[in-house]
Amino acid sequence: MAAVHDTPDIGSRLDRLPLTWLHGWLVLVCTLAMTVTISEMSLSGALSAIFSSGANKASSGELSALLSSVYVGAVMGAPLFGRLADRIGRRGVLIGVLLWIAATSLAAGFTHDILQLTVCRGLSGLALGVLPPLVVSLLADVLPPKQRGVMTFWCIGLSTVGPFCTLMFLRAMATSTWHGGESWRLTFGVLALLCVLTAGAAALLPESPRFLAVRGRIAAAVQALGRFERARVLPWQGTTRRAMAAVAGLQQERPKHLVYALFALSPWATSSFPILSGAILTQRGFALNDALMVVSLSMVGPMAGNFVSSMSLDRIDRRHGLAACSVVLALSGATFVSSDVSWQVLTAATVFGMATSIYLSTLNLYAAELFPTEGRSRRLASAWALNRIGAAVAPLLLVPLLHDQGAEAMFAVVACTIVAALGLTYLSPRGRQRQAVT
């Protein structure tokens, strides 16, 4: 009979493992899943430009609904799928939501009007909302503590290549005689195919041994752990043999509920402002192709940001990284809405994208390390749902404000949320970077 007292040993054995090729395969699958998520979300910025001018021009209400729909779906989907992931497993839910996104993205490419597109984006949001917390939960469950932060930053950093390629592909198709202004339809089809391929790759992974042990499925946990123990060790490690900090020494003197407040405040700057960047540029007189070019090139920022942060931010308190990003967001955002010089606008957009990517990566990892394994997916998904509520509400206020009062007035609202988040950051618990999770 399997001994129940073996349950804690699963986690400690998993933490002592070196980085293996199976860990690498997990990071690759998570990177592809995050690529899909960020690419789908980045399309909102392109859609805001496409439906703000020319023959496709939509009313302020229609555009607000289109941009908010994916976040409305995420508000409902994140806690639902997060709770499901804590009950049946991270891997199964990951496969399911990827296939769901494939179906809804394919449907979006065949819509006939903006209302149908809005509905499809909302349905996609049901699954898109849970993918970031689900990916971070899975990585926090399985990766060795000493490499957890670095590998998570690399995962998210590599995934930001996707939006850059997606938007450049969309712009290339938009200027071709083949697809013209309907290039976004083909883009949705390509993303649907990527979802199917990623789901197939995820099916080759084992479930999280730590999750299985917590759920009392010891035999399955031992079997899954065995796959990691038998896997070949990666040449690159960067590990140390020093003992992990005792979990008992990680108790926090500050309430964790403040972390939820950070998630609720963050989308005004990190989600809504970027997706409105195309609309801001067209409103200021930029041509559609030029606006799409700026939005596309600004994706270089997130790519560079997570690679740089992987070498430094994992060694400092997560809160310091969040605070630094908040300051950069405020400064670069103010430059973007006030400057009339093209290179300054492009630079500000790139820096803003860099800070946004680092902020979200750090915030998700910070929360995942604080929450216990038993409810990690559920709690992280609930926090992410608060983020999506803000992302859904923000365009409803910011789009009319942009049209009526201009970009400066709109960013003033965003800046207030940045300042509030900066204050809350240092009231929140200390980070658990490079330490064992509970």
DRENDO-1510 file (C-alpha; in Angstrom, 1 decimal, always signed):
<recs>
REC; n; res; u; v; w
REC; 1; MET; +0.0; +0.0; +0.0 .
REC; 2; ALA; +1.4; +3.4; -0.9 .
REC; 3; ALA; +2.3; +5.4; +2.1 .
REC; 4; VAL; +0.6; +8.8; +2.5 .
REC; 5; HIS; +3.8; +10.1; +4.3 .
REC; 6; ASP; +5.5; +10.0; +0.9 .
REC; 7; THR; +3.5; +13.0; -0.2 .
REC; 8; PRO; +5.9; +15.7; +1.1 .
REC; 9; ASP; +8.9; +13.8; -0.4 .
REC; 10; ILE; +7.5; +14.2; -3.9 .
REC; 11; GLY; +8.0; +18.0; -3.7 .
REC; 12; SER; +11.5; +17.8; -2.2 .
REC; 13; ARG; +12.6; +15.2; -4.7 .
REC; 14; LEU; +11.3; +17.4; -7.5 .
REC; 15; ASP; +13.1; +20.5; -6.1 .
REC; 16; ARG; +16.4; +18.6; -5.9 .
REC; 17; LEU; +16.4; +17.6; -9.5 .
REC; 18; PRO; +18.8; +19.3; -12.0 .
REC; 19; LEU; +17.3; +20.9; -15.1 .
REC; 20; THR; +16.5; +18.2; -17.6 .
REC; 21; TRP; +15.4; +17.9; -21.2 .
REC; 22; LEU; +11.9; +17.2; -20.0 .
REC; 23; HIS; +12.0; +20.5; -18.1 .
REC; 24; GLY; +13.1; +22.1; -21.3 .
REC; 25; TRP; +10.2; +20.5; -23.2 .
REC; 26; LEU; +7.8; +21.9; -20.6 .
REC; 27; VAL; +9.3; +25.4; -21.0 .
REC; 28; LEU; +9.0; +25.1; -24.8 .
REC; 29; VAL; +5.3; +24.1; -24.6 .
REC; 30; CYS; +4.6; +26.9; -22.1 .
REC; 31; THR; +6.4; +29.3; -24.4 .
REC; 32; LEU; +4.3; +28.3; -27.3 .
REC; 33; ALA; +1.1; +28.7; -25.2 .
REC; 34; MET; +2.2; +32.1; -24.0 .
REC; 35; THR; +3.0; +33.0; -27.6 .
REC; 36; VAL; -0.6; +32.3; -28.6 .
REC; 37; THR; -1.9; +34.3; -25.7 .
REC; 38; ILE; +0.2; +37.4; -26.2 .
REC; 39; SER; -0.2; +37.2; -30.0 .
REC; 40; GLU; -4.0; +37.1; -29.7 .
REC; 41; MET; -4.0; +40.0; -27.2 .
REC; 42; SER; -1.6; +42.0; -29.4 .
REC; 43; LEU; -4.1; +41.7; -32.3 .
REC; 44; SER; -6.4; +44.0; -30.3 .
REC; 45; GLY; -4.0; +46.8; -30.9 .
REC; 46; ALA; -4.0; +46.1; -34.6 .
REC; 47; LEU; -7.8; +45.7; -34.7 .
REC; 48; SER; -8.1; +49.1; -32.9 .
REC; 49; ALA; -6.2; +50.7; -35.8 .
REC; 50; ILE; -8.0; +48.7; -38.5 .
REC; 51; PHE; -11.5; +49.5; -37.3 .
REC; 52; SER; -10.6; +53.2; -36.5 .
REC; 53; SER; -10.1; +54.2; -40.1 .
REC; 54; GLY; -11.0; +53.5; -43.7 .
REC; 55; ALA; -13.9; +51.3; -44.9 .
REC; 56; ASN; -13.8; +49.3; -41.7 .
REC; 57; LYS; -14.3; +52.3; -39.4 .
REC; 58; ALA; -16.5; +51.5; -36.5 .
REC; 59; SER; -18.3; +53.7; -34.0 .
REC; 60; SER; -16.8; +54.5; -30.6 .
REC; 61; GLY; -19.3; +52.1; -29.0 .
REC; 62; GLU; -18.5; +49.2; -31.4 .
REC; 63; LEU; -14.8; +49.7; -31.0 .
REC; 64; SER; -15.0; +49.8; -27.2 .
REC; 65; ALA; -17.1; +46.6; -27.3 .
REC; 66; LEU; -14.6; +44.8; -29.6 .
REC; 67; LEU; -11.6; +45.7; -27.5 .
REC; 68; SER; -13.3; +44.8; -24.2 .
REC; 69; SER; -14.9; +41.6; -25.4 .
REC; 70; VAL; -11.8; +39.4; -25.0 .
REC; 71; TYR; -11.3; +40.7; -21.5 .
REC; 72; VAL; -14.9; +40.2; -20.5 .
REC; 73; GLY; -14.5; +36.6; -21.6 .
REC; 74; ALA; -11.3; +36.3; -19.6 .
REC; 75; VAL; -13.0; +37.6; -16.5 .
REC; 76; MET; -15.4; +34.7; -16.6 .
REC; 77; GLY; -13.0; +32.1; -17.9 .
REC; 78; ALA; -10.0; +32.6; -15.7 .
REC; 79; PRO; -11.5; +31.6; -12.3 .
REC; 80; LEU; -13.6; +28.8; -14.0 .
REC; 81; PHE; -10.6; +27.1; -15.7 .
REC; 82; GLY; -8.3; +28.0; -12.8 .
REC; 83; ARG; -10.5; +26.1; -10.4 .
REC; 84; LEU; -10.7; +23.2; -12.9 .
REC; 85; ALA; -6.9; +23.1; -13.1 .
REC; 86; ASP; -6.7; +22.7; -9.3 .
REC; 87; ARG; -9.2; +19.8; -9.5 .
REC; 88; ILE; -8.2; +17.8; -12.6 .
REC; 89; GLY; -4.7; +18.9; -13.4 .
REC; 90; ARG; -2.7; +21.7; -15.1 .
REC; 91; ARG; -1.8; +19.7; -18.3 .
REC; 92; GLY; -5.4; +18.6; -19.2 .
REC; 93; VAL; -6.8; +22.1; -18.8 .
REC; 94; LEU; -3.9; +23.5; -20.8 .
REC; 95; ILE; -4.7; +21.2; -23.7 .
REC; 96; GLY; -8.4; +22.0; -23.5 .
REC; 97; VAL; -8.0; +25.7; -23.5 .
REC; 98; LEU; -5.6; +25.6; -26.4 .
REC; 99; LEU; -8.1; +23.6; -28.5 .
REC; 100; TRP; -10.9; +26.1; -27.5 .
REC; 101; ILE; -8.8; +29.0; -28.7 .
REC; 102; ALA; -8.1; +27.2; -32.0 .
REC; 103; ALA; -11.8; +26.8; -32.6 .
REC; 104; THR; -12.8; +30.4; -31.7 .
REC; 105; SER; -9.8; +32.0; -33.6 .
REC; 106; LEU; -10.7; +30.0; -36.7 .
REC; 107; ALA; -14.3; +31.2; -36.3 .
REC; 108; ALA; -13.2; +34.8; -36.0 .
REC; 109; GLY; -11.5; +34.6; -39.4 .
REC; 110; PHE; -14.9; +33.8; -41.0 .
REC; 111; THR; -17.0; +36.5; -39.3 .
REC; 112; HIS; -19.1; +38.8; -41.5 .
REC; 113; ASP; -19.3; +41.9; -39.3 .
REC; 114; ILE; -17.9; +43.5; -36.2 .
REC; 115; LEU; -20.6; +42.1; -34.0 .
REC; 116; GLN; -19.7; +38.5; -34.9 .
REC; 117; LEU; -16.0; +39.3; -34.5 .
REC; 118; THR; -16.8; +40.8; -31.0 .
REC; 119; VAL; -18.6; +37.6; -30.0 .
REC; 120; CYS; -15.7; +35.4; -31.2 .
REC; 121; ARG; -13.2; +37.5; -29.4 .
REC; 122; GLY; -15.3; +37.2; -26.2 .
REC; 123; LEU; -15.4; +33.4; -26.6 .
REC; 124; SER; -11.6; +33.3; -27.1 .
REC; 125; GLY; -11.2; +35.4; -24.0 .
REC; 126; LEU; -12.7; +32.6; -21.9 .
REC; 127; ALA; -9.6; +30.5; -22.5 .
REC; 128; LEU; -7.1; +33.3; -23.1 .
REC; 129; GLY; -7.7; +34.6; -19.6 .
REC; 130; VAL; -6.5; +31.5; -17.8 .
REC; 131; LEU; -3.4; +30.7; -20.0 .
REC; 132; PRO; -0.9; +33.1; -18.3 .
REC; 133; PRO; -1.7; +32.0; -14.7 .
REC; 134; LEU; -2.0; +28.4; -15.8 .
REC; 135; VAL; +1.5; +28.5; -17.5 .
REC; 136; VAL; +3.1; +30.2; -14.5 .
REC; 137; SER; +1.4; +27.8; -12.1 .
REC; 138; LEU; +2.8; +24.8; -14.0 .
REC; 139; LEU; +6.3; +26.3; -14.2 .
REC; 140; ALA; +6.2; +27.1; -10.5 .
REC; 141; ASP; +5.1; +23.6; -9.7 .
REC; 142; VAL; +7.8; +21.8; -11.6 .
REC; 143; LEU; +10.9; +23.9; -12.3 .
REC; 144; PRO; +13.8; +23.6; -9.8 .
REC; 145; PRO; +13.7; +26.7; -7.5 .
REC; 146; LYS; +17.1; +28.0; -8.5 .
REC; 147; GLN; +16.2; +28.1; -12.2 .
REC; 148; ARG; +12.5; +28.9; -11.8 .
REC; 149; GLY; +12.7; +32.7; -12.2 .
REC; 150; VAL; +15.3; +32.6; -15.0 .
REC; 151; MET; +13.4; +30.0; -17.0 .
REC; 152; THR; +10.0; +31.7; -16.5 .
REC; 153; PHE; +11.5; +35.0; -17.7 .
REC; 154; TRP; +13.0; +33.2; -20.7 .
REC; 155; CYS; +9.7; +31.5; -21.4 .
REC; 156; ILE; +7.8; +34.8; -21.5 .
REC; 157; GLY; +10.6; +36.6; -23.2 .
REC; 158; LEU; +10.7; +34.1; -26.1 .
REC; 159; SER; +6.9; +34.2; -26.3 .
REC; 160; THR; +7.0; +37.9; -27.1 .
REC; 161; VAL; +8.6; +37.0; -30.4 .
REC; 162; GLY; +5.2; +35.8; -31.4 .
REC; 163; PRO; +3.4; +39.1; -31.3 .
REC; 164; PHE; +6.1; +40.8; -33.3 .
REC; 165; CYS; +6.0; +38.1; -36.0 .
REC; 166; THR; +2.2; +38.2; -35.9 .
REC; 167; LEU; +1.9; +41.9; -36.4 .
REC; 168; MET; +4.6; +42.0; -39.1 .
REC; 169; PHE; +2.8; +39.2; -40.9 .
REC; 170; LEU; -0.5; +41.1; -40.6 .
REC; 171; ARG; +1.1; +44.3; -42.0 .
REC; 172; ALA; +2.8; +42.4; -44.8 .
REC; 173; MET; -0.5; +40.8; -45.8 .
REC; 174; ALA; -2.3; +44.1; -45.4 .
REC; 175; THR; -0.1; +45.7; -48.1 .
REC; 176; SER; -0.3; +42.8; -50.5 .
REC; 177; THR; -2.8; +42.6; -53.3 .
REC; 178; TRP; -3.7; +39.1; -52.2 .
REC; 179; HIS; -5.4; +39.8; -48.9 .
REC; 180; GLY; -5.5; +43.5; -48.6 .
REC; 181; GLY; -7.5; +44.9; -45.6 .
REC; 182; GLU; -8.7; +41.4; -44.7 .
REC; 183; SER; -5.3; +40.2; -43.6 .
REC; 184; TRP; -6.5; +39.8; -40.0 .
REC; 185; ARG; -8.6; +36.9; -41.1 .
REC; 186; LEU; -5.6; +34.9; -42.3 .
REC; 187; THR; -3.8; +35.9; -39.1 .
REC; 188; PHE; -6.5; +34.3; -36.9 .
REC; 189; GLY; -6.2; +31.1; -39.0 .
REC; 190; VAL; -2.4; +30.9; -38.5 .
REC; 191; LEU; -2.9; +31.3; -34.7 .
REC; 192; ALA; -5.5; +28.6; -34.7 .
REC; 193; LEU; -3.0; +26.2; -36.3 .
REC; 194; LEU; -0.4; +27.1; -33.7 .
REC; 195; CYS; -2.9; +26.3; -30.9 .
REC; 196; VAL; -3.5; +22.8; -32.3 .
REC; 197; LEU; +0.2; +22.1; -32.6 .
REC; 198; THR; +0.9; +23.3; -29.1 .
REC; 199; ALA; -1.9; +21.2; -27.7 .
REC; 200; GLY; -0.4; +18.2; -29.3 .
REC; 201; ALA; +3.0; +19.0; -27.8 .
REC; 202; ALA; +1.4; +19.4; -24.4 .
REC; 203; ALA; -0.1; +16.0; -24.6 .
REC; 204; LEU; +3.4; +14.5; -24.5 .
REC; 205; LEU; +4.1; +16.1; -21.1 .
REC; 206; PRO; +3.5; +14.4; -17.7 .
REC; 207; GLU; +1.2; +16.1; -15.2 .
REC; 208; SER; +2.8; +18.1; -12.4 .
REC; 209; PRO; +4.0; +15.6; -9.8 .
REC; 210; ARG; +3.6; +18.2; -7.0 .
REC; 211; PHE; +0.0; +18.7; -8.0 .
REC; 212; LEU; -0.7; +15.0; -8.1 .
REC; 213; ALA; +0.8; +14.5; -4.7 .
REC; 214; VAL; -1.2; +17.3; -3.1 .
REC; 215; ARG; -4.4; +15.7; -4.6 .
REC; 216; GLY; -3.5; +12.4; -3.0 .
REC; 217; ARG; -2.7; +10.6; -6.3 .
REC; 218; ILE; +0.6; +9.3; -5.0 .
REC; 219; ALA; +1.1; +6.5; -7.6 .
REC; 220; ALA; +0.5; +8.9; -10.5 .
REC; 221; ALA; +2.8; +11.5; -8.8 .
REC; 222; VAL; +5.6; +8.9; -8.4 .
REC; 223; GLN; +5.2; +7.9; -12.1 .
REC; 224; ALA; +5.3; +11.5; -13.3 .
REC; 225; LEU; +8.2; +12.3; -11.1 .
REC; 226; GLY; +10.0; +9.2; -12.5 .
REC; 227; ARG; +9.9; +10.7; -16.0 .
REC; 228; PHE; +11.7; +13.8; -14.7 .
REC; 229; GLU; +14.2; +11.8; -12.8 .
REC; 230; ARG; +15.0; +9.6; -15.8 .
REC; 231; ALA; +15.2; +12.4; -18.2 .
REC; 232; ARG; +18.7; +13.5; -19.5 .
REC; 233; VAL; +20.3; +16.4; -17.7 .
REC; 234; LEU; +20.6; +19.6; -19.7 .
REC; 235; PRO; +24.2; +20.9; -20.3 .
REC; 236; TRP; +23.3; +24.3; -18.9 .
REC; 237; GLN; +22.4; +24.3; -15.2 .
REC; 238; GLY; +23.6; +27.3; -13.2 .
REC; 239; THR; +22.5; +25.3; -10.1 .
REC; 240; THR; +24.0; +25.1; -6.6 .
REC; 241; ARG; +24.0; +22.2; -4.2 .
REC; 242; ARG; +23.1; +24.4; -1.2 .
REC; 243; ALA; +20.1; +23.6; +0.8 .
REC; 244; MET; +16.9; +25.4; +0.1 .
REC; 245; ALA; +15.6; +28.0; +2.5 .
REC; 246; ALA; +13.2; +26.4; +5.0 .
REC; 247; VAL; +9.6; +27.0; +4.1 .
REC; 248; ALA; +8.9; +27.8; +7.7 .
REC; 249; GLY; +11.1; +30.8; +7.3 .
REC; 250; LEU; +9.1; +32.2; +4.5 .
REC; 251; GLN; +6.1; +33.4; +6.4 .
REC; 252; GLN; +4.9; +36.8; +5.3 .
REC; 253; GLU; +4.2; +39.5; +7.8 .
REC; 254; ARG; +2.0; +41.4; +5.2 .
REC; 255; PRO; -1.3; +40.4; +3.8 .
REC; 256; LYS; -1.3; +38.6; +0.5 .
REC; 257; HIS; -4.6; +40.1; -0.5 .
REC; 258; LEU; -2.7; +43.2; -1.6 .
REC; 259; VAL; -1.4; +41.1; -4.4 .
REC; 260; TYR; -4.9; +40.9; -5.8 .
REC; 261; ALA; -5.1; +44.7; -5.7 .
REC; 262; LEU; -1.9; +44.9; -7.9 .
REC; 263; PHE; -3.5; +42.6; -10.4 .
REC; 264; ALA; -6.7; +44.8; -10.5 .
REC; 265; LEU; -4.7; +48.0; -11.1 .
REC; 266; SER; -2.2; +46.7; -13.6 .
REC; 267; PRO; -4.4; +46.3; -16.7 .
REC; 268; TRP; -5.0; +50.0; -17.2 .
REC; 269; ALA; -1.4; +50.5; -18.1 .
REC; 270; THR; -0.2; +47.1; -19.2 .
REC; 271; SER; -3.2; +46.0; -21.3 .
REC; 272; SER; -5.6; +48.8; -22.2 .
REC; 273; PHE; -3.0; +51.5; -23.1 .
REC; 274; PRO; -1.0; +49.2; -25.4 .
REC; 275; ILE; -4.1; +48.0; -27.3 .
REC; 276; LEU; -5.2; +51.6; -27.8 .
REC; 277; SER; -1.8; +52.6; -29.2 .
REC; 278; GLY; -2.9; +52.1; -32.7 .
REC; 279; ALA; -6.0; +54.2; -32.2 .
REC; 280; ILE; -4.0; +56.9; -30.5 .
REC; 281; LEU; -1.6; +57.1; -33.5 .
REC; 282; THR; -4.4; +57.3; -36.1 .
REC; 283; GLN; -6.2; +59.9; -33.9 .
REC; 284; ARG; -3.1; +62.0; -34.0 .
REC; 285; GLY; -2.9; +61.8; -37.8 .
REC; 286; PHE; -0.6; +58.8; -38.5 .
REC; 287; ALA; -1.5; +56.8; -41.5 .
REC; 288; LEU; -2.9; +53.2; -40.9 .
REC; 289; ASN; +0.2; +51.5; -42.3 .
REC; 290; ASP; +2.5; +53.7; -40.2 .
REC; 291; ALA; +0.5; +53.1; -37.1 .
REC; 292; LEU; +0.7; +49.3; -37.7 .
REC; 293; MET; +4.4; +49.6; -38.2 .
REC; 294; VAL; +4.9; +51.4; -34.9 .
REC; 295; VAL; +2.7; +48.8; -33.1 .
REC; 296; SER; +4.7; +46.0; -34.7 .
REC; 297; LEU; +8.2; +47.4; -34.0 .
REC; 298; SER; +7.2; +48.2; -30.4 .
REC; 299; MET; +7.0; +44.4; -29.9 .
REC; 300; VAL; +10.8; +44.5; -29.8 .
REC; 301; GLY; +10.6; +45.9; -26.3 .
REC; 302; PRO; +8.9; +42.9; -24.7 .
REC; 303; MET; +11.3; +40.6; -26.4 .
REC; 304; ALA; +14.4; +42.4; -25.1 .
REC; 305; GLY; +12.9; +43.1; -21.7 .
REC; 306; ASN; +12.4; +39.6; -20.4 .
REC; 307; PHE; +15.8; +38.5; -21.7 .
REC; 308; VAL; +17.5; +41.3; -19.8 .
REC; 309; SER; +15.4; +40.8; -16.7 .
REC; 310; SER; +16.2; +37.1; -16.6 .
REC; 311; MET; +19.8; +38.0; -15.8 .
REC; 312; SER; +19.1; +40.4; -13.0 .
REC; 313; LEU; +15.5; +40.6; -11.7 .
REC; 314; ASP; +15.6; +37.1; -10.3 .
REC; 315; ARG; +18.2; +38.1; -7.8 .
REC; 316; ILE; +16.3; +41.0; -6.2 .
REC; 317; ASP; +13.0; +41.3; -4.4 .
REC; 318; ARG; +10.2; +41.0; -6.9 .
REC; 319; ARG; +8.7; +44.2; -5.5 .
REC; 320; HIS; +11.7; +46.2; -6.5 .
REC; 321; GLY; +11.3; +45.0; -10.0 .
REC; 322; LEU; +7.6; +45.9; -10.0 .
REC; 323; ALA; +8.4; +49.4; -8.7 .
REC; 324; ALA; +11.0; +50.1; -11.3 .
REC; 325; CYS; +8.7; +49.0; -14.1 .
REC; 326; SER; +6.0; +51.3; -12.7 .
REC; 327; VAL; +8.3; +54.3; -13.0 .
REC; 328; VAL; +9.3; +53.4; -16.5 .
REC; 329; LEU; +5.7; +52.9; -17.6 .
REC; 330; ALA; +4.7; +56.4; -16.4 .
REC; 331; LEU; +7.6; +58.1; -18.1 .
REC; 332; SER; +7.5; +56.3; -21.4 .
REC; 333; GLY; +3.7; +56.5; -21.6 .
REC; 334; ALA; +3.8; +60.3; -21.1 .
REC; 335; THR; +6.3; +60.6; -23.9 .
REC; 336; PHE; +4.2; +58.5; -26.2 .
REC; 337; VAL; +1.1; +60.7; -25.9 .
REC; 338; SER; +2.9; +64.1; -25.9 .
REC; 339; SER; +5.8; +63.9; -28.4 .
REC; 340; ASP; +5.4; +64.8; -32.1 .
REC; 341; VAL; +8.8; +63.4; -33.1 .
REC; 342; SER; +8.4; +60.0; -34.8 .
REC; 343; TRP; +11.6; +58.4; -33.4 .
REC; 344; GLN; +10.6; +59.5; -29.9 .
REC; 345; VAL; +7.1; +58.0; -30.3 .
REC; 346; LEU; +8.6; +54.7; -31.5 .
REC; 347; THR; +11.2; +54.6; -28.7 .
REC; 348; ALA; +8.6; +55.4; -26.1 .
REC; 349; ALA; +6.3; +52.6; -27.4 .
REC; 350; THR; +9.2; +50.1; -27.4 .
REC; 351; VAL; +10.3; +51.0; -23.8 .
REC; 352; PHE; +6.6; +50.9; -22.7 .
REC; 353; GLY; +6.3; +47.5; -24.2 .
REC; 354; MET; +9.5; +46.4; -22.5 .
REC; 355; ALA; +8.3; +47.6; -19.1 .
REC; 356; THR; +4.9; +46.1; -19.6 .
REC; 357; SER; +6.3; +42.6; -20.3 .
REC; 358; ILE; +8.7; +42.7; -17.4 .
REC; 359; TYR; +6.0; +43.9; -15.0 .
REC; 360; LEU; +3.5; +41.2; -16.0 .
REC; 361; SER; +6.1; +38.4; -15.9 .
REC; 362; THR; +7.3; +39.5; -12.5 .
REC; 363; LEU; +3.8; +40.0; -11.1 .
REC; 364; ASN; +2.7; +36.5; -12.2 .
REC; 365; LEU; +5.8; +34.8; -10.9 .
REC; 366; TYR; +5.6; +36.8; -7.6 .
REC; 367; ALA; +2.1; +35.7; -7.0 .
REC; 368; ALA; +2.7; +32.1; -8.0 .
REC; 369; GLU; +5.6; +31.8; -5.5 .
REC; 370; LEU; +3.4; +33.2; -2.7 .
REC; 371; PHE; +0.4; +31.0; -3.3 .
REC; 372; PRO; +0.5; +27.3; -2.1 .
REC; 373; THR; +0.4; +24.4; -4.6 .
REC; 374; GLU; -3.1; +23.2; -3.5 .
REC; 375; GLY; -4.8; +26.4; -4.6 .
REC; 376; ARG; -2.1; +28.0; -6.8 .
REC; 377; SER; -4.0; +27.8; -10.1 .
REC; 378; ARG; -7.3; +28.9; -8.6 .
REC; 379; ARG; -5.9; +31.8; -6.7 .
REC; 380; LEU; -3.6; +33.0; -9.5 .
REC; 381; ALA; -6.5; +32.7; -12.0 .
REC; 382; SER; -8.8; +34.6; -9.6 .
REC; 383; ALA; -6.1; +37.4; -9.4 .
REC; 384; TRP; -5.8; +37.3; -13.2 .
REC; 385; ALA; -9.6; +37.6; -13.4 .
REC; 386; LEU; -9.4; +40.9; -11.5 .
REC; 387; ASN; -6.8; +42.0; -14.0 .
REC; 388; ARG; -9.2; +41.1; -16.8 .
REC; 389; ILE; -12.0; +43.0; -15.2 .
REC; 390; GLY; -9.9; +46.1; -15.3 .
REC; 391; ALA; -8.9; +45.3; -18.9 .
REC; 392; ALA; -12.5; +45.0; -19.9 .
REC; 393; VAL; -13.7; +48.1; -18.1 .
REC; 394; ALA; -10.8; +50.4; -19.1 .
REC; 395; PRO; -11.5; +50.6; -22.9 .
REC; 396; LEU; -15.1; +51.6; -22.1 .
REC; 397; LEU; -13.8; +54.7; -20.4 .
REC; 398; LEU; -10.6; +55.3; -22.2 .
REC; 399; VAL; -11.9; +55.1; -25.8 .
REC; 400; PRO; -14.5; +57.8; -25.4 .
REC; 401; LEU; -12.0; +59.9; -23.4 .
REC; 402; LEU; -9.5; +59.5; -26.2 .
REC; 403; HIS; -12.0; +60.6; -28.8 .
REC; 404; ASP; -13.4; +63.5; -26.8 .
REC; 405; GLN; -10.5; +64.8; -24.8 .
REC; 406; GLY; -7.4; +63.5; -26.5 .
REC; 407; ALA; -4.5; +61.2; -25.7 .
REC; 408; GLU; -3.1; +63.3; -22.8 .
REC; 409; ALA; -6.3; +63.3; -20.9 .
REC; 410; MET; -6.7; +59.5; -21.4 .
REC; 411; PHE; -3.2; +58.8; -20.2 .
REC; 412; ALA; -3.7; +61.0; -17.1 .
REC; 413; VAL; -6.2; +58.3; -15.9 .
REC; 414; VAL; -3.7; +55.5; -16.7 .
REC; 415; ALA; -1.0; +57.4; -14.8 .
REC; 416; CYS; -3.2; +57.5; -11.7 .
REC; 417; THR; -3.5; +53.7; -11.7 .
REC; 418; ILE; +0.3; +53.4; -12.1 .
REC; 419; VAL; +0.9; +55.6; -9.1 .
REC; 420; ALA; -1.6; +53.7; -7.0 .
REC; 421; ALA; +0.0; +50.4; -7.9 .
REC; 422; LEU; +3.5; +51.8; -7.0 .
REC; 423; GLY; +2.3; +52.6; -3.5 .
REC; 424; LEU; +0.7; +49.2; -3.0 .
REC; 425; THR; +3.8; +47.4; -4.2 .
REC; 426; TYR; +5.8; +48.1; -1.0 .
REC; 427; LEU; +2.8; +47.3; +1.2 .
REC; 428; SER; +2.7; +43.8; -0.2 .
REC; 429; PRO; +4.6; +40.7; +1.1 .
REC; 430; ARG; +8.3; +40.2; +0.3 .
REC; 431; GLY; +9.0; +38.0; -2.8 .
REC; 432; ARG; +10.1; +34.4; -2.6 .
REC; 433; GLN; +12.5; +34.4; -5.5 .
REC; 434; ARG; +14.9; +31.4; -5.8 .
REC; 435; GLN; +13.3; +29.7; -2.8 .
REC; 436; ALA; +11.2; +26.5; -2.5 .
REC; 437; VAL; +7.4; +26.9; -3.0 .
REC; 438; THR; +5.0; +25.5; -0.5 .
</recs>
